[in-house]
Amino acid sequence: MHPSNLARTLAVVDTAVAGVVTGLAQWTYDLPTRRRRYAAQAALALAGGAVLMASDAVWTAAVRDRTPPPDPDAALSDPERALLRRQLTISLAAVPVWVAGRGLPAAMRRRGIAQPNRLLAVPVALGWTLASAPVEWAYARERTAALLP
């Protein structure tokens, strides 16, 4: 597969995985005990991290022979800078969502909805997918641009 197609495919996979994991994490807030919630969230974090690590391993294996040698004077290589921008952008995007959504489940419970986080899981997953898609797509562009001499 051509590196640009592989990068786009991995961007779509990473975006979908992030949305699913985020939606399921929202869903876990309605589990009956804190212990179950923490166990489910830890399992989700491990599974999501494993998928993202596998995605990066596929990319590394596919472009091993096309990657230019790193610049010894650079503090960070181009792919590492792109990865840092990706993680910072996604992390900063999560802060306003977290602040805005903190009181929503409690308000829904006061209105008689027994498990509001199960209702919120799908919109949260879709919102997170839509928010992270441009970041992942830019990361895919930067990955392929780093292969050029």
C-alpha positions as CSV (number, residue, x, y, z in Angstrom):
1,M,0.0,0.0,0.0
2,H,1.3,3.5,-0.8
3,P,2.3,5.4,2.3
4,S,-0.2,8.2,1.8
5,N,-3.1,5.6,1.5
6,L,-1.8,3.8,4.6
7,A,-1.6,7.0,6.6
8,R,-5.2,7.9,5.7
9,T,-6.4,4.4,6.5
10,L,-4.6,4.5,9.9
11,A,-6.1,8.0,10.5
12,V,-9.6,6.7,10.0
13,V,-8.9,3.7,12.2
14,D,-7.4,5.9,15.0
15,T,-10.4,8.3,14.8
16,A,-12.9,5.5,15.0
17,V,-11.1,3.8,17.9
18,A,-10.9,7.1,19.8
19,G,-14.6,7.7,19.3
20,V,-15.6,4.2,20.4
21,V,-13.4,4.2,23.5
22,T,-14.6,7.7,24.5
23,G,-18.2,6.7,24.1
24,L,-17.7,3.5,26.1
25,A,-15.9,5.4,28.8
26,Q,-18.8,7.7,29.1
27,W,-21.1,4.7,29.3
28,T,-19.1,3.2,32.2
29,Y,-20.1,6.1,34.5
30,D,-23.4,4.4,35.0
31,L,-21.9,1.2,36.4
32,P,-23.1,0.4,39.9
33,T,-19.9,0.6,41.8
34,R,-16.7,2.6,41.6
35,R,-14.6,-0.5,41.5
36,R,-16.4,-1.8,38.3
37,R,-16.2,1.6,36.7
38,Y,-12.5,1.9,37.3
39,A,-11.9,-1.7,36.1
40,A,-13.9,-1.0,32.9
41,Q,-12.2,2.3,32.3
42,A,-8.7,0.7,32.8
43,A,-9.6,-2.1,30.4
44,L,-10.8,0.5,27.8
45,A,-7.6,2.5,28.2
46,L,-5.5,-0.6,27.7
47,A,-7.5,-1.8,24.7
48,G,-7.5,1.6,23.1
49,G,-3.8,2.1,23.7
50,A,-3.0,-1.3,22.3
51,V,-4.9,-0.5,19.1
52,L,-3.1,2.8,18.7
53,M,0.3,1.2,19.4
54,A,-0.5,-1.5,16.8
55,S,-1.4,1.3,14.3
56,D,1.9,3.0,14.9
57,A,3.7,-0.3,14.6
58,V,2.1,-1.0,11.2
59,W,3.1,2.5,10.0
60,T,6.7,2.0,11.2
61,A,7.0,-1.4,9.6
62,A,5.6,-0.2,6.3
63,V,7.9,2.8,5.9
64,R,11.0,1.5,7.5
65,D,12.9,1.5,4.2
66,R,11.5,4.9,3.1
67,T,12.2,6.9,6.2
68,P,15.1,9.4,5.9
69,P,17.8,9.3,8.5
70,P,17.1,11.5,11.5
71,D,18.8,14.9,11.8
72,P,21.3,14.6,14.6
73,D,21.0,18.4,15.4
74,A,17.2,18.3,15.8
75,A,15.7,17.9,19.3
76,L,12.7,16.1,17.9
77,S,12.2,14.5,14.5
78,D,9.4,15.5,12.2
79,P,7.2,12.5,13.1
80,E,7.8,13.0,16.8
81,R,6.8,16.7,16.5
82,A,3.7,15.7,14.6
83,L,2.8,13.2,17.3
84,L,3.3,15.8,20.0
85,R,1.1,18.3,18.2
86,R,-1.5,15.5,17.8
87,Q,-1.6,14.6,21.4
88,L,-1.6,18.1,22.7
89,T,-4.4,19.2,20.4
90,I,-6.6,16.2,21.3
91,S,-5.9,16.7,25.1
92,L,-6.7,20.4,24.9
93,A,-9.9,19.7,23.0
94,A,-11.0,17.4,25.9
95,V,-10.8,20.2,28.6
96,P,-13.8,22.3,27.4
97,V,-15.9,19.1,26.8
98,W,-15.1,17.9,30.3
99,V,-15.9,21.3,31.9
100,A,-19.1,21.8,30.0
101,G,-20.4,18.3,30.5
102,R,-19.8,17.8,34.2
103,G,-23.2,18.8,35.4
104,L,-25.3,17.4,32.6
105,P,-25.7,13.8,33.9
106,A,-26.8,15.2,37.3
107,A,-29.3,17.4,35.7
108,M,-30.6,14.5,33.7
109,R,-31.0,12.4,36.8
110,R,-33.0,15.2,38.5
111,R,-35.3,15.0,35.5
112,G,-35.9,11.3,36.1
113,I,-33.5,9.7,33.7
114,A,-32.0,6.7,35.7
115,Q,-28.9,6.2,33.6
116,P,-28.0,9.4,31.7
117,N,-24.5,8.4,30.8
118,R,-25.8,5.6,28.6
119,L,-27.8,8.2,26.7
120,L,-24.9,10.5,26.5
121,A,-22.4,7.8,25.2
122,V,-23.4,8.0,21.6
123,P,-23.4,11.8,21.3
124,V,-20.1,11.9,23.1
125,A,-18.6,9.3,20.9
126,L,-19.8,11.0,17.7
127,G,-18.6,14.4,19.0
128,W,-15.2,13.1,19.9
129,T,-14.9,11.4,16.5
130,L,-15.8,14.6,14.7
131,A,-13.4,16.6,16.8
132,S,-10.5,14.3,16.5
133,A,-10.9,13.5,12.7
134,P,-9.2,16.8,11.5
135,V,-6.3,16.2,14.0
136,E,-5.8,12.6,12.8
137,W,-6.0,13.7,9.2
138,A,-3.4,16.4,9.7
139,Y,-1.2,13.8,11.5
140,A,-1.5,11.5,8.4
141,R,-0.4,14.4,6.2
142,E,2.6,15.2,8.4
143,R,3.5,11.5,8.5
144,T,3.7,11.3,4.7
145,A,5.4,14.6,4.4
146,A,8.1,13.4,6.8
147,L,9.0,10.6,4.3
148,L,9.9,13.1,1.6
149,P,13.6,14.0,1.4
